[in-house]
Amino acid sequence: MQNPDDPNNGGDLLGDAREEIVGMAKQGMAHPSTKPVLTAGAIGAVAGAVLPVVSWPVGLIAGAGFMLYKRLRP
């Protein structure tokens, strides 16, 4: 998570995302971002299965990606 008082707030999104994903991979379910990202991915997969145009893998990626973004930039 970023410090809101940091003047460089919002700088390197890809670097922050990589750092967060590596932390989630190393710590597993103990990492604070893992459960919300997995939950949002599951909800996205269900929504993708229900919608006629979007398939469940697209929904899974969209849901997990959105929650990861919200964890990085609240």
Beta strands, then each sheet from edge to edge (+ up, - down):
end
